[in-house]
Amino acid sequence: MPGKARKQNSVRSVHPSKLFAFANAGVPIEAGAFTDSVAMAVVVGLCVGKPVGIVLISWLVGNGQRECRFCFRLGKGFKISGDKCMGCKIDDSVLIQPVVSGNEYRVFLLDDAVAYSARKYPPFVRGDGESSIRDLLKVHNAALRLRGLSPVAVDAADAVLPRGERFDIPGRMNLSAGGTMVLEAPDAKVAFALASKAVLTLGLRVAAVDLFTGIGGDREAIRVIEVNANPSIRLLEESNRGDLILRIWRDTFRTTGLLGV
């Protein structure tokens, strides 16, 4: 139910058959490939010659899927860029995808209606004129560890920022990772229609679709990142948007036949 983000359907972590469903429905997602070996994934990463994301996917662990994310950069080895491994098996599927940049948005849908949309912004540190970026990241990484998330590592970590200068931390922009979200419409006109198509493909009634727009500076380039089947409403709570929270709960009760009981 809304408010408890315990489970999600992710185009990065669903079964490969779901990826084919997206392709058949014309839903653009990040290009990628599956293998059953981390070693093979590394070989592919070397052949690609540019940053790729390597995701170890466990289909049957506990009550749901668990995944362990790594970021592979040619010549720099592995850098942890996501959650710690939660019990992946040797023979689990491995998904390889290129690392991309763009504007990240979340579109929350109730059936075909858009309840709200928000843009995600990266976490950041601010310089004091004395400390290196590495030192400034210590507090941020400590907070990540408390949430069970892996720390971040960045290039040029020894650089010292002038006092007051902001340094955006690349990678995860979720609220749990220290990012921020602002209620804002996507800059791509087709974003709402694409989000609706992705939700329809999975047969969901309530969902939040995360997507990239303006990939690589191309205003027309858009990709679905993941579809959350049980999305959090933390942003609405922190924004004092009780009207939207009420709308979501009323729709939930209506569709389950509980409204008016």
N, C-alpha and C positions, 0 to 999 in steps of 0.2 A: 504494500500500500504506500501511497505517497508519504515522504518524510523519512522512510527507512531504506536507505540505499544499500540493500544487502546483496542484490543480484543484478546482473546486467547482461544483455545480449550485445556483444561487441563484434564488429566486423573484423577485429584483430584477434578475437579469441573464440568465435563460434566455430562449429564444425564446418569443414570445407564445403559441404552441400549448401550451407546458407550463403556462402560467397557466390556460388553458382546461381542461387536464387536472386541475389542482388544483380548479378550480371544480366540474367535473363529479363529482369524487370527494368533494365536501363538505369540502375542506380550506380553512379560512379563512386568507386572506392579506391583506396590506395593499391597500386599494383604490387604484386608480391608472388611468392612461391612457397610451397610446402616441401619439407624434407623430414626424414625421421632421425636425423643425426645432427648434433651440434657441430661436429667436425665438418660435415658436408656444408652446413650453413656458413662456416668460416671460409671454406673454399669459395663458395659463391660470393661471399662478401669481398674477398680478395679480387675476384674476377670483375665485380661491379666497379671497383675502383673509386667509390665514393661512400659517404656514411650510409649505413643501413641499420635498421632495427631488427634485432633477432629476438623472437618471443617463443619461449618454451611453453607449450600448452598441454595441460593435463586434463583429460576429459572426465575422468572419474576419480576425484579426490574429495573425500568428505561429502558434504551436501551439495557441492557445485564445482565449477571449474576454478582452478587455481592457475596462475601464470607467473612466470619469472621473466622480467624484461632486462635485456642487455642492449647496449649500444656499441656497435663495432665500427671503428674508424681505421682505415688502412694505415698501417705503420705506427699506430698508437695503441693497439691492443684493445681489450675490452674495458668499457667504462660502464659501471652500473648506472642505469638511467631510469629505473622504475622500482617496483616492489620486489622485496626479497623472495627467493624461491619458497613456495609453500608446499613442497612435496612432489615436485615433478619427477616423472619416471624417465628412465633412460630411453625407452622406446616411444615416448610421447611425441606428438607432432611438433615440428619447429616451423614457425612462420617467419619469412624474411621479407622485409619491406624497406623501401628507401626512406631516409629521413627527409622530411619536407618542411617548408616554412610557409606560413600564411596567417590570415586572421581566423581565430577560432571562435565559433559561436555555438550556443545551445538553443535549440528550438523545442519548446514544450508543447506537446499536442494532446488534445482530448478528442479522440476519433480524428476527424479531418480538420478540426478547428484549432488554430494556434492560440494557446492560452497566453504565452509570452515568449520572448526571445531575449537572449543576453549575450554579450560579448565577454570573452575571457581574456584577462590580461596577466602577464607573467609576474611571479614574485620578484622582488628586487631588494638590493641592499643600497645604502647611501653612504658615500665616502665621508671620512672625517679628516682627511688630509694627512693621516699618519699610518693607518692600518692598511694592509694589503687586502685584496679581494678575498684571498684565502682565509684571513683572519675574520673578515666581516661575515664570511659564510658559516663560521663556526656556530653562531647562535641559530641561524636558519637550519643548518643540518641537525643540530641538537633537537630542534622542534620536530623535524621530520622523523627522527629516530623514535621520539616519544609516540608518534602516530603509527609506528610500525613500517615507515617508509625508508627507503635507502637514501643516503646523502647524495648531493650533487657534486660534480667535479666540472670545472670549466678551464678553458685555455687562458693563458695570461693571468693565472691566479696570483702571481707575485706583484702585479701592478698595483700601485697606490692611487686611489681615486682622490681628486681634489675635494675639499670639504663641500658637502651638499650635492655633489654629482651622483646621479642615479645610475646603477648598473642593473639591467634586466637579466634575470637568471634564465638561461635557455632551458627548454624542455617542458615539463609538466606545468599546466596552468590551472589545475583544479584547485578548489578552495582548500582541500585537505593538504595540498602541496604548498600552500602559502600564497596562491594566486588570488586574484580578485575577479569579480564578475559585476558587470553593469548592465542594467536593463537597456537594451539597444537592439534595433533591427539590423539584420545582416546587410552588408553592402552589395550583395548579389541578389538580383531580383528573383532568380529561380530557386533561392534557398528554401523558401517555405514549401513550394511544390515538391522539391526533392526530398525534404524531410518527411512530408506526408506520404510520398511513394515508398520510402524506406520503411516507415511504420506499417503501411499496408502490406508490404511484402512479408513482414514477419507476423502479420495477423494480430497486432497489438491494438488495444483501445486507449491506453494511457502510456505515453512514452516520451522520452527526451532524446533528441537527436543531436549529437555533437558533429560539427562539420568544419572543414577548412574552406575559406574563400581566398581569392587572390593568391593562389599558390605560386610561389616563385615570381611574384610581381605581376602575374597575368590576371587581370580583373575578371576574366571569364572562367578561369580554372577553379573548379569546386569539387570537393570530395567529401563523402561521408566518412567520419572517423569511427563512430560507434553509435549504437542505439541502446539506450538504457531503459529496460522494461520496468524498473522500479526506482524511478528517479527521486532524488532528494529535493526538498523544498526549502533548504537552508537559506538560499539567497533571498527568497520571499520573506522568510522570518526575519532576517537581518535587515531587510529593506522596509519592514513594517507594511508589507503589502497583504494585509488581511483579506482584502477583497479578492485577490487572486487565489489565496489559500482556500477561501470559502468556495470559490467557483470550482476548484479542483475537487474538494471533498464532496460538494453537492453532486457533481457529475459522477464521482465514484459511487456514491450511494444510489443515484438514479440508475446507473447501468447494472448494479447488483440487485436492484429491486427493493432496496431498503428505505428509499425516500418515502416518507409519509407513514412508515410503520411505527 
